[in-house]
Amino acid sequence: MDFIIKGFGEVTEETMLEIVRIIDRQCFSDEHHDLDYELMLHRINKRTLCALYQNEELAGYIEMLPLTELARGELTQGIYDVEDLKPEHIAEYKQELSRVTLYVRSLAVLPEYNKTSVSVRLISEAAAFALKLGDEGINVDEIVTYFTNKKLEKILERKGFKQKYVSRDGLPIYSLPAEKIHLFV
């Protein structure tokens, strides 16, 4: 397959509109395609999305956000609500940050690409970006996420994701420690 990647930091507001209009409406419930909310999150940190195209057609994307200390504290205390992300939960990438937890909020692939390598490619792009942040002097200590797809959950557990936290509403939140990120590139 011929893939075209718009990497982290390359996704424009126009691409964001395309993601919400094309992918989110097919893959998520109503609250996930609120364009104003998604644009607000994107404007806080423009390096949170990676989109994948096949032959110039949008096939999927991954959204990975750096969490603030406030969000990290809520996560470790079990009061973080993965569905209620607020602007104060998103950090900017700065070298002076002592550590960064990256939160994979969304991984969405159009149904016609479900049996292809699109998901794997997007996960690989996210891992490569996390490693690149380390090269920029930004200390990534873990990647966290929760799963709604059981097949993907099993695959990622085999690669090193382990349940570490529980959200306020009881969802298991999985963590991949920094030393295992390279396994996904």
Secondary structure as GFF3:
##gff-version 3
##sequence-region A 1 185
A	DSSP	beta_strand	3	6	.	.	.	ID=ss1
A	DSSP	alpha_helix	13	18	.	.	.	ID=ss2
A	DSSP	pi_helix	19	24	.	.	.	ID=ss3
A	DSSP	alpha_helix	25	27	.	.	.	ID=ss4
A	DSSP	three_ten_helix	30	33	.	.	.	ID=ss5
A	DSSP	alpha_helix	35	44	.	.	.	ID=ss6
A	DSSP	beta_strand	49	54	.	.	.	ID=ss7
A	DSSP	beta_strand	57	67	.	.	.	ID=ss8
A	DSSP	alpha_helix	69	77	.	.	.	ID=ss9
A	DSSP	three_ten_helix	87	89	.	.	.	ID=ss10
A	DSSP	beta_strand	100	109	.	.	.	ID=ss11
A	DSSP	three_ten_helix	111	113	.	.	.	ID=ss12
A	DSSP	alpha_helix	118	135	.	.	.	ID=ss13
A	DSSP	beta_strand	140	145	.	.	.	ID=ss14
A	DSSP	alpha_helix	150	158	.	.	.	ID=ss15
A	DSSP	beta_strand	162	166	.	.	.	ID=ss16
A	DSSP	beta_strand	172	177	.	.	.	ID=ss17
A	DSSP	three_ten_helix	178	184	.	.	.	ID=ss18
###
